[in-house]
């Protein structure tokens, strides 16, 4: 497994992408896994040379950041910036950020829906949006849409886990009232019993008094 597979990204010379991939996985790594991740980061960032047999393949695969930028014209680059601004503003609105239709409206507006433009938008948003989607900040429909729209395949299992958690919470909420219904009924029954006993005692006293007077 080479450094790019460990980091979970395609070969690139973009140090920001390499660092973002490292930081995203560092949160969940420990022990030997963390050491492999650190070694992969140093290797990908140029800290240590790659094996000779891997260098030609990486050179063929590694995209040129300047070439990637050149693939977008000035108007498309402006679209990327505007969409990123809109999404970040959406994140400040906790209510609307959970509405999948709003996400579709922002990200699906032409020419933002073009594959090469969509790819650049995804790269700009991934360090911020993907961790939020993974930790349950968005409802399953939003996570499913983002996973498919940006090809974030690791997110496809997240909605299922969230749905299982919600089902368990719903079942617990349904079961809890049934367990608590009996004690209040028992507590409410005793005042009536005490009332009957007191009433009988009063009646007995009255009758005994009447008998004594006769």
C-alpha positions as CSV (number, residue, x, y, z in Angstrom):
1,X,0.0,0.0,0.0
2,X,1.6,3.3,-1.1
3,X,1.2,6.7,0.7
4,X,-1.7,7.8,-1.5
5,X,-3.7,4.7,-0.6
6,X,-3.0,5.3,3.1
7,X,-4.1,8.9,2.8
8,X,-7.2,8.0,0.7
9,X,-6.5,10.5,-2.1
10,X,-5.3,10.5,-5.6
11,X,-1.6,11.4,-6.2
12,X,-1.2,15.1,-6.1
13,X,1.4,17.8,-5.5
14,X,-1.2,20.0,-3.7
15,X,0.2,20.2,-0.2
16,X,-3.1,21.6,1.2
17,X,-5.0,18.5,-0.1
18,X,-2.4,16.2,1.4
19,X,-2.5,17.9,4.7
20,X,-6.4,17.9,4.8
21,X,-6.4,14.2,4.0
22,X,-3.9,13.5,6.8
23,X,-5.8,15.6,9.4
24,X,-9.1,14.0,8.4
25,X,-7.8,10.5,9.1
26,X,-5.6,11.4,12.1
27,X,-8.7,11.9,14.2
28,X,-9.5,8.2,14.0
29,X,-6.0,6.7,13.9
30,X,-3.9,5.3,16.7
31,X,-0.9,3.1,17.4
32,X,0.6,1.5,14.3
33,X,-2.1,3.0,12.1
34,X,-1.1,6.5,13.2
35,X,2.5,5.8,12.4
36,X,1.7,4.6,8.9
37,X,-0.4,7.7,8.4
38,X,2.4,10.0,9.5
39,X,4.9,8.2,7.3
40,X,2.5,8.4,4.3
41,X,2.1,12.2,5.0
42,X,5.9,12.7,5.0
43,X,6.3,10.7,1.9
44,X,3.4,12.4,0.0
45,X,4.6,15.8,1.1
46,X,8.1,15.1,-0.2
47,X,9.8,14.5,3.2
48,X,11.2,11.2,2.0
49,X,11.7,9.9,-1.6
50,X,9.4,7.3,-2.9
51,X,10.5,3.9,-4.0
52,X,12.1,4.0,-7.5
53,X,9.6,1.5,-8.9
54,X,6.7,3.8,-7.8
55,X,8.0,7.1,-9.1
56,X,7.1,6.6,-12.8
57,X,3.6,5.6,-11.8
58,X,3.1,8.6,-9.5
59,X,4.6,11.0,-12.1
60,X,2.0,9.7,-14.6
61,X,-0.9,10.0,-12.2
62,X,0.0,13.1,-10.3
63,X,-2.0,16.0,-11.6
64,X,-0.4,19.4,-12.1
65,X,-2.2,22.0,-10.0
66,X,-1.6,24.7,-12.6
67,X,-3.1,22.4,-15.3
68,X,-6.1,21.8,-13.1
69,X,-6.6,25.5,-12.6
70,X,-6.2,26.1,-16.3
71,X,-9.0,23.6,-17.0
72,X,-11.5,26.2,-15.6
73,X,-11.9,29.5,-17.3
74,X,-12.3,32.7,-15.4
75,X,-16.1,32.6,-15.3
76,X,-16.0,29.0,-14.0
77,X,-13.5,29.8,-11.3
78,X,-15.9,32.6,-10.2
79,X,-18.7,30.1,-10.1
80,X,-16.7,27.9,-7.8
81,X,-15.9,30.8,-5.5
82,X,-19.6,31.8,-5.4
83,X,-20.9,28.3,-4.7
84,X,-18.4,27.8,-1.9
85,X,-19.5,31.1,-0.3
86,X,-23.2,30.1,-0.6
87,X,-22.5,26.7,1.0
88,X,-20.6,28.2,3.9
89,X,-23.4,30.7,4.4
90,X,-25.9,27.8,4.4
91,X,-23.9,26.1,7.2
92,X,-24.6,29.1,9.4
93,X,-28.4,28.3,9.1
94,X,-28.9,25.1,11.0
95,X,-32.5,24.8,9.8
96,X,-31.9,25.2,6.1
97,X,-28.7,23.2,6.1
98,X,-30.7,20.1,6.8
99,X,-33.0,20.6,3.7
100,X,-31.6,18.5,0.9
101,X,-33.6,20.5,-1.7
102,X,-31.6,23.6,-0.8
103,X,-28.3,21.7,-1.3
104,X,-29.5,20.5,-4.7
105,X,-30.5,24.0,-5.7
106,X,-27.1,25.5,-4.8
107,X,-24.9,22.7,-6.1
108,X,-27.0,21.8,-9.1
109,X,-27.3,25.3,-10.6
110,X,-25.5,25.4,-14.1
111,X,-22.7,25.6,-14.7
112,X,-21.8,24.4,-11.2
113,X,-23.2,21.0,-12.2
114,X,-20.6,20.4,-14.9
115,X,-18.3,17.5,-13.9
116,X,-15.0,19.5,-13.9
117,X,-16.6,22.5,-12.0
118,X,-18.3,20.1,-9.6
119,X,-14.9,18.4,-8.9
120,X,-13.3,21.7,-8.0
121,X,-16.2,22.7,-5.7
122,X,-15.9,19.3,-4.0
123,X,-12.2,19.8,-3.4
124,X,-12.8,23.2,-1.9
125,X,-15.6,22.0,0.4
126,X,-14.4,18.6,1.3
127,X,-12.2,19.5,4.3
128,X,-15.1,21.3,6.0
129,X,-18.2,19.5,4.7
130,X,-17.2,15.8,4.7
131,X,-16.3,15.6,8.5
132,X,-19.7,17.2,9.3
133,X,-21.5,14.7,7.1
134,X,-19.5,11.8,8.8
135,X,-20.3,12.8,12.3
136,X,-24.1,13.2,11.8
137,X,-24.4,16.9,11.5
138,X,-26.7,16.4,8.4
139,X,-29.8,14.2,8.0
140,X,-29.4,11.1,5.9
141,X,-31.0,12.6,2.7
142,X,-28.3,15.4,2.7
143,X,-25.5,12.9,3.3
144,X,-26.7,10.6,0.5
145,X,-26.9,13.5,-1.9
146,X,-23.4,14.8,-1.0
147,X,-21.9,11.3,-1.3
148,X,-23.4,10.8,-4.8
149,X,-22.8,14.4,-6.0
150,X,-19.1,14.6,-5.0
151,X,-18.3,10.8,-5.3
152,X,-17.5,10.7,-1.6
153,X,-18.0,7.0,-1.4
154,X,-17.1,6.6,2.3
155,X,-20.2,8.6,3.2
156,X,-22.6,6.0,1.7
157,X,-22.7,4.0,4.9
158,X,-23.2,7.0,7.2
159,X,-27.0,7.4,6.6
160,X,-27.6,3.8,7.4
161,X,-25.8,4.1,10.8
162,X,-27.7,7.3,11.5
163,X,-31.0,5.6,10.7
164,X,-30.2,2.7,13.0
165,X,-29.4,5.1,15.8
166,X,-32.6,7.0,15.3
167,X,-34.6,3.7,15.2
168,X,-33.1,2.7,18.5
169,X,-33.9,6.1,20.1
170,X,-37.5,5.9,18.8
171,X,-37.9,2.4,20.3
172,X,-36.5,3.5,23.6
173,X,-38.9,6.5,23.7
174,X,-41.9,4.2,23.0
175,X,-40.9,1.6,25.6
176,X,-40.2,4.1,28.4
177,X,-43.8,5.4,29.0
178,X,-45.2,1.8,29.2
179,X,-42.7,1.0,31.9
180,X,-43.7,4.1,33.9
181,X,-47.5,3.8,33.7
182,X,-48.0,1.2,36.5
183,X,-46.4,3.1,39.5
184,X,-48.5,6.2,39.2
185,X,-51.7,4.1,39.1
186,X,-50.6,2.3,42.3
187,X,-49.8,5.7,44.0
188,X,-53.2,7.1,43.0
189,X,-55.1,4.1,44.4
190,X,-54.0,4.5,48.0
191,X,-55.8,7.8,48.7
192,X,-59.1,6.1,47.8
193,X,-58.4,3.2,50.1
194,X,-57.4,5.5,53.0
195,X,-60.6,7.5,52.4
196,X,-62.8,4.4,52.6
197,X,-61.1,3.3,55.9
198,X,-61.6,6.8,57.4
199,X,-65.2,6.8,56.3
200,X,-65.9,3.4,57.8
201,X,-64.3,4.5,61.1
202,X,-66.5,7.6,61.3
203,X,-69.6,5.6,60.5
204,X,-68.7,3.0,63.2
205,X,-68.2,5.8,65.7
206,X,-71.6,7.3,64.9
207,X,-73.4,4.0,65.2
208,X,-71.7,3.2,68.4
209,X,-72.7,6.6,69.8
210,X,-76.3,6.1,68.8
211,X,-76.3,2.6,70.4
212,X,-74.9,3.9,73.6
213,X,-77.5,6.8,73.8
214,X,-80.4,4.2,73.4
